[in-house]
Amino acid sequence: MRIGFFVNDISSEEPGYSTTRLGMAARNRGHEVWVMGAGDFAYDADEKVRARARGVSRKQYNSSESYLEDLRGRKAISERITVDDLDVLMLRNDPSTETGFRSWAQSTGIIFGRVAMRHGVIVLNDPNGLSKAMNKMYFQMFPEEVRPRTIITRDRDEIKAFAKEQADKIVLKPLQGSGGQGVFLVGTDEMSNLNQMVDAVSRDGYVIAQEYLPAAAEGDTRLFMMNGRPLRYKGRYAAFRRVRAGDDMRSNIHAGGSLRAAEVTEQHLRLAEIVRPKLVLDGMFLVGLDIVGDKLMEINVFSPGGLGSAQKFEKVNFAHAIIAALENKVGYMQYYRRNFDNVEMATL
């Protein structure tokens, strides 16, 4: 199998990132692995997509640190590859980090991935599905039963009225963004500062005002979905818990949260089943669900991370399960002469 991983920038990858783990797992299983960044693509005059990509020379790696060192170091194989000749292209970038002078990079994978699909490359997650999810509005397209009560606006008065209706606390966060940045918890005794908080969040666009879920005090659970169902390998679910630090309401690791083992409950599986049809419809192969109590806080379809954390607690290398699923998809395409639509192939 020839597999390419599209990331924001190879230089910013880390040994613990899920993409690094997936690349190493694919290489260890005997596959040809290439990694490319947002500025590496080209559409040539012969109507094919190519990219400056990097690979590794060794066939086996015992650690993600050594794999990444080889990928970025002098031992790396650097070639201009034909993306259309890949079996699989995994879009593993985070558009929310590409703001300001690199805003052009936000949709790069989607744009070039669509062209690669024309020649039978399996592109995951599906580029057309990802284009619907470029901001948190995508979450509002899922059933109301799984979501906290929410409004999205730039109007202060509308947010104030919503806050009064909640009669306790609300959460403010930007429509675009990740990693817990720009998130405020506003209690009843802080309403006098609401204007300033709205102004701070709205500098980057629209504001999400959301009901506060008391269960958030206990943290959240990240549950991976693959092929439209909870990812389970060797009897273990790919999941972990994030617990907030001190009085900080954010449980994101970037915001100082800590990790715990997760207990996947029937409630978690019920939420996963409710969102499954739309994830399948949109061609979402690998997804991270962030669950608080009996609600979803977020659905991560761009480069969901944390496979290493799930492996740490469950003692199972989930990267191998994901690469095995890709191997199956490539086999299906060969048997049926590439006669499947990319969306269908994404969750087969």
N, C-alpha and C positions, 0 to 999 in steps of 0.2 A: 504494500500500500504506500502511495506517495501522499503525504499529508502536509499541509501548510498551516501555520498559525499566524494570524494577523494580530499584532499588538500595537499599542500606541507608539512605543519606541523601545527597541531592544535594549538600549542603554539603561532604561528605567525599570526593567524586569528584576525580580528578586528571587532567590532560591526557594522561598516559601510560597511563591505565587502558584496558584492552581495551574496556570498555563505552563509554567516550567515543569511541574510534576507530570502533566499530560505529555509534554514533549519528550521527557526522559522515559516515561513508560512506553511510549510509541517506539522510541529508538531501541529500548531494551527488548521489545517484542519483534525486532527485526525490520522495522519500517524505515523508509526514507523520510526524514523530517526536515522541514524548512521553516524558518521564522522570518517574518518581514514586518516592517513598520509602516506608519501612515504615509511617509514620503517616498516609499520604495516602488509603488506601482507605476505601470505605464500601459497605455493602449496604443499598440503599434499599427503601422500602415497596413499590415496584413490582417487586421481586425482581431488580433489576439491580445490577451492580457498577459503582460510579463511583469516581473518584479525582481529587484535586487534582494536576494535572500541569503541567509546564513544557515549553515548546517554544521554538524559535528562529524569527526572522523572515526571516533571510537564506536564500537558496537554495543558496549555495555557500560553502564554507570551505576555506582553504588550510592551516589548522593546527588541531590539536585544542585548542590554547590559546585561540584566538579563538572556537572553537565553544563551549567550556565557559564562557568569559567571558560570552558572550551568553546562554547557558542560565541562568546564575546572576545576571546583572546586570539592570539596569533595562530593557534591551531585550527581555527574555524575554517570551514569551507565557504567561500563567498562566490556566488554565481548569480547570473541573471537568468532566472528560470522562467519557463512558460507556465503560467498559472493554470491555463486551460488544460494542461497535461496532468494536473494533480487529480487524485481521486477524491480528496476531501480538503476543503478550505474552512478552517474554524475561525470565526470572527470573534476574537477575544480582546477587543479594545473596550475602553470605557469612555464614551463620548463626553460625559460630564466633566472630565478633566481637561478637555480640549477647548478651553474658552480663550477669549482675547485674540492674540495674534495667530493662534493655531485653530481657530474656529473652522477653517477649511477641512481639518482632519476629522471632525466629528462624524461625517457621513462617508468617509473614504471607503471603508470596508463594504458598506452597503452598495455604493455606486459600482465599484469594480467587481464585487461579488455577484451582482446581478448579471453582469456581462459573462463572467465565468460560468454561470449556470447554463448559459446557452449551449455550451459545449459539453455538458454532462457532468461538470464538477458538482459534487455534493457540497453545498455551502450551508454552514450551521453556525448559529441559528439562521433560519431563513431570512435573507436580506429584506424582503418585502414585509415580513412580520416585524423585524427590528425597526423598520422605518416608522411603524405605527407607535413604537415605544421609545421615541427619542426624548421624552420627558415623562414626568410622573402622571400625566393625564391618562396614560395607558392603563394605569391601575383602576381608574374610574370606569373602565369598560367591562370590568368583571362584576358579577352579581353583587347587589347591595348587601346581601346577607354576610358576605365575607369581609366587608370594609368598615372602618370607622366612619361615623358621620362627618362629612367634609364639604367645604366650599372652597372655590378657587377664584380669586379676585384680586384687584389692586385697590379696591375701594375701602378706605378706613372704616366708614360708617357701616358697611355691610359686615365687616369683620367684628366690629363692636357689637352689632345686633346678634351675630352668631354666638359670640362669647357670652352674652347675657342669657341666651337660650340654654347654653350648656350648664350654667349655674355652678360651675366648679372650676375646672381648668380647661385650657385649650392648648394645642400645639401649633406653632407657626413654623413653616419651613418653605424654602424656595421650590417652585415647580421644577426647576432644573438643579441638579446637584447630587452629591453622594457623600458617603463617609460621615454623615452627621453634621456637615458644615451648615451654618446659618440656621440652626434649629433652636427655637425658644419654647420653654414651657411657661405659660402665663396663668398665674393663679388669680383668684378674686381680689387679693390684696395688691396685685401688680397691674391692675387695669389702667391706672393713671399713667403707666409707662407704655401702654399699648401702641400709641402713635409712633413712638421712637422705634419700637420693635418692628412694626409694620414697615416703617421707612427703611430700616436696615435690611430687611428681607427683600423688599420690593426693588431695591437697587439693581438686583439681578433679574427682574422680571415679575411674573405673577407670584402671588402668595397662596400657599395652601394653609387653610385654617381647619384644624381637625379636632374632633373630640378626644379628650385624654382618656386612655384606657388604664384604670388603676392597676391592672395586671402587669403593666410595663415596669412597675417597681421591682418585679421579680426577673426582669430581663426578657429576652426574646429567644426563639428557637429558629435556627437556620436549617431548613429541610431541603435537600436537593431533589429535583425532579428530573428524570431522564426518560425520553420517549413518552412523555405525558403521564408518567407514573412515578411515585416515590422511588428514588434510587436505593436499591437493596442489593447487597453483594455478600455472599457467604452468610446469609441470614441476618446481616446487620444493616440498619438504615444509615445512609449518609446524612448525618445531622450532628449538630452541637448547639449548646446554649451560650448566649452572651449575657453577661450580668453587668449592670452599670456600676460605675465607680462613684462611691460617696453620694453626693447630692446631684450629680450630673445625670440628667434623665436619659442621656444617650448611652446605648449599650454597644455602639460600634467600637471595634477595637481601635480604630483611628482616633476615637474620642476618649480612650482610656479605659474601656470596658475590659472585663476579664472573661475567660472561657471556662465552661463546665461541660460535663457529659450531658447529653440530652436523653430524655425519655420520650420516645415518640408514642403519642396517645391516639386513641380512637378519634378524638377531636381533631388532631393534626391531620390524620388520614382523611377525615370527612372534608376538611377544607381543601386538601389536595384533590379530592375527587370532584368537588364543585368547580374548581378552576381548570380541571383537566381538559374539558371540551374546547375551550378557547385557546389554551396553549397548543393543542393539537392542530386546531384550525389555522393558527398563525405560524405553524412550523417551528415551534420552540423545542429544540432537542434537549438542551441542558439549561435548567432554571433553578434559582434559589428562592425559596419562599421564606419570608421573615414573619414569624407567627408570635403574637402576643395574646395570651388567653385563648379566646374563641374567635379571634379576628386575625386577618392578615394585615401587617403594617406596610409591606412592600413586596413586589414581585420583581426579582432581579433577573433580567434576560440578557444583559450585556455583561459578559465575563464574570459570572457569579464565582466568588472566591470562597475559600475555606475548606477545600478538600483535605488539606493537610491537618486541619483541626479535627475534622471528622475522623480521619485515620488515626490520629493520636488517641482519641477516646475509644474508638470501636476496634482498633487493632486490625483494620482491614484496609488494603490499598485500593481505594475506590477509583483511582486513575486507571487501573487495569480493566475495571468493569466498563469504563467509558470508552477506552480504546477498543475493547472487544466488541462493543456495540457498533463502533465505526467500521470495524472489520466486517461485521455482518451486513451493514448497509452497502459496502463496496461489493460484497459477494452478490447481493440481490441485484445490483445494477448490472453486473456482468452476466448473471443468469438470464435476466430479462432484457438484455441489450440496451441498457440505460433508458428503459421505457417508462420510468416513473417521474412524476413531477417532483420538484425539489421539496415542496411542502409535504407531500405524501411521504417522501423518503425520510424527512426530518424526524418523524416519530414512529417509523416502522421498527 
